[in-house]
Amino acid sequence: MFSNQELNRQYNRIISLISSTKNFEPDDEMRSHLTKYICVICSGFIENSIYHVFYDIAERSTEQSVVLTYAKSQLFKIQNTNSKKIRILTKSFNPDWHDPLRDFLQENNRSTAINYILKERHNIAHGRDSTITIRKLEENLSKTIEVIQYIENIT
């Protein structure tokens, strides 16, 4: 699925958790709790994906270890990777990539999908109410995967 094996491992873990969660009845409280847990995992997956994908781009783009080390140190600092932060990061790598990515994010509400996962993770992490469902999480994760794969193939 992804060219980065670590992303494949994390994604497969999420899919396995989603599949297991679907075995509970829709109104089961355990299903709700597991869905919230998976949302937090998905949010981390987004951050990890952005790190790995852009690190791989940097690694392919330069042999200079100083530049690569700098890029890696900056990518480690990225948190709460909503669609706007992803666009800004993309533009910092190559301004020509920004507009096509912006357009891709707008299609099929991909930007909204990423932001939904981050918003729900934020609510869950801070003890606020969350209306997330496994179906909604799965739909938004699917759109997020499209974005990650798009960025992976941008060069």
C-alpha positions in Angstrom: 0.0 0.0 0.0 2.7 2.5 1.1 6.3 2.5 0.0 7.3 3.0 3.6 7.1 -0.3 5.5 6.6 1.4 8.9 3.5 3.1 7.5 2.2 -0.3 6.2 2.7 -1.8 9.7 0.8 1.0 11.4 -2.0 1.1 8.8 -2.5 -2.7 9.1 -2.7 -2.4 12.9 -5.4 0.2 12.5 -7.4 -1.8 10.0 -7.2 -4.8 12.3 -8.5 -2.8 15.2 -11.3 -1.4 13.1 -12.3 -4.9 12.0 -12.3 -6.2 15.6 -14.3 -3.2 16.8 -17.0 -4.0 14.2 -17.7 -7.3 15.9 -19.3 -5.4 18.8 -23.0 -4.3 18.5 -23.3 -0.7 17.3 -24.8 0.5 20.5 -22.3 -1.4 22.7 -20.3 1.0 25.0 -17.1 -1.0 24.4 -17.4 -0.3 20.7 -17.6 3.4 21.4 -14.6 3.3 23.7 -12.6 1.3 21.1 -13.6 3.7 18.4 -12.2 6.6 20.4 -9.0 4.7 21.0 -8.7 4.0 17.3 -9.3 7.7 16.5 -6.3 8.6 18.7 -4.2 5.9 16.9 -5.3 7.3 13.5 -4.3 10.8 14.6 -0.8 9.5 15.5 -0.7 7.7 12.2 -1.4 10.9 10.3 1.6 12.6 12.1 3.8 9.6 11.5 2.8 9.4 7.9 3.6 13.0 7.2 7.0 12.5 9.0 7.9 9.4 7.1 6.6 10.5 3.7 8.4 13.8 3.7 11.6 12.3 5.2 11.6 9.8 2.3 11.2 12.7 -0.1 14.1 14.5 1.5 16.2 11.4 1.5 15.6 10.8 -2.2 16.2 14.5 -3.0 19.6 14.9 -1.5 22.7 13.1 -0.6 23.9 15.8 1.7 23.6 14.5 5.3 23.5 18.0 6.8 20.3 18.9 4.8 18.8 15.5 5.6 19.5 15.8 9.3 18.0 19.3 9.4 14.9 18.1 7.5 14.5 15.1 9.9 14.8 17.4 13.0 12.1 19.7 11.7 9.8 16.9 10.7 10.0 15.5 14.3 8.5 18.8 15.6 5.3 18.5 13.5 2.2 17.9 15.7 -1.5 18.2 15.2 -1.1 17.8 11.4 -4.3 19.2 10.1 -4.8 19.8 6.4 -3.5 23.4 6.6 -0.2 22.3 8.2 0.2 19.6 5.6 -0.2 22.2 2.8 2.3 24.5 4.5 4.8 21.7 4.9 4.3 20.6 1.3 4.9 24.2 0.1 8.1 24.4 2.1 9.5 21.3 0.2 8.4 22.6 -3.2 6.1 25.6 -3.8 4.9 23.9 -7.1 3.3 21.1 -5.1 1.0 23.3 -3.0 -1.8 24.1 -5.4 -2.2 20.6 -6.8 -2.3 19.3 -3.2 -4.7 22.0 -2.1 -7.0 21.0 -5.0 -6.7 17.3 -4.1 -7.5 18.0 -0.5 -10.7 19.9 -1.5 -11.9 17.0 -3.7 -14.1 14.5 -1.9 -13.8 16.4 1.4 -10.3 15.0 2.0 -9.3 18.0 4.0 -12.4 17.8 6.2 -11.6 14.1 6.8 -8.1 14.8 8.1 -9.4 17.7 10.3 -12.2 15.5 11.6 -9.8 12.9 12.9 -7.6 15.6 14.6 -10.6 17.4 16.1 -12.1 14.1 17.5 -8.7 13.1 18.9 -8.4 16.5 20.5 -11.8 16.1 22.1 -11.0 12.6 23.3 -7.6 13.5 24.7 -9.0 16.4 26.7 -12.0 14.4 28.1 -14.6 16.1 26.0 -17.6 14.5 24.5 -17.1 12.8 21.1 -19.7 11.6 18.7 -17.3 9.5 16.6 -18.5 6.2 15.2 -16.4 3.4 13.7 -18.1 4.0 10.4 -17.3 7.7 10.3 -13.7 7.0 11.5 -13.2 4.4 8.8 -14.6 6.8 6.1 -12.3 9.6 7.2 -9.3 7.3 7.5 -9.9 6.1 3.9 -9.8 9.7 2.6 -6.7 10.5 4.7 -4.9 7.5 3.2 -5.7 8.9 -0.2 -3.9 12.1 0.8 -0.9 10.3 2.2 -0.5 8.2 -0.9 -0.9 11.4 -3.1 2.0 13.0 -1.2 4.1 9.9 -1.4 3.8 10.0 -5.1 4.1 13.8 -5.6 7.8 13.7 -6.8 
